[in-house]
């Protein structure tokens, strides 16, 4: 019970630290469409743990007429707990009105013939 409590508290701290200072909208749930205005920046935050060798990658090209990938970075957890997951922060810019899809896959880059550990598909509606 004590171990579960520590993990839950660690995840709460990690998430609050990752969101701190973020001014653009943050999206984490692929089941909810991302609705954004053209000309604005938005973030997708996804739990990640590079100590396992896994990282998030685009699973297919994005529609660059509608969305621009600005960059991605790993935000480590705010804990000393070995092996604790952090968050990958993906930054996108909405270019013009339309609907697009962002598909991310959680893979070990050197494992070429292996299925991803996870796949997340985000629908983006730009007004």
Residue, then its C-alpha position, 0 to 999 in steps of 0.5 A: x500500500x505504501x509503495x502505491x501511495x508513493x507512486x501516485x504522489x510521484x506521478x502527481x508531482x511529475x504532472x504538475x511540474x510538467x504543466x508549470x509554465x505552459x501557456x499554450x493548450x495542453x492535450x493528453x487524451x486521444x479520445x477527445x478532439x484537439x480544437x484549436x484556432x489557426x495561428x496558435x501553438x498547442x502541446x501534446x503531453x504523453x507519459x514516457x520512460x526512456x530508461x526502457x528504451x522506448x520513445x514516441x515517434x510520429x507513426x505517419x507524416x502529418x498534414x503540413x498544410x494544416x499542422x507544423x511540428x515545432x519540436x519534442x522534448x522529454x521532461x523528466x519526473x520530479x522525483x529521485x525514484x529510479x525508473x519513474x516515467x516522465x513526459x514527452x512534450x510535443x509542440x505543434x503549430x496550427x497553420x490553417x482551418x481544417x481537420x488533421x490527425x497526429x498519430x504517435x507510436x511508442x517504439x524502441x528505434x532499433x527494433x525495426x520489425x516489432x509492433x509499437x508498445x503503444x499507439x495514440x491517434x489525436x484528431x485535430x480540428x483547426x478553426 
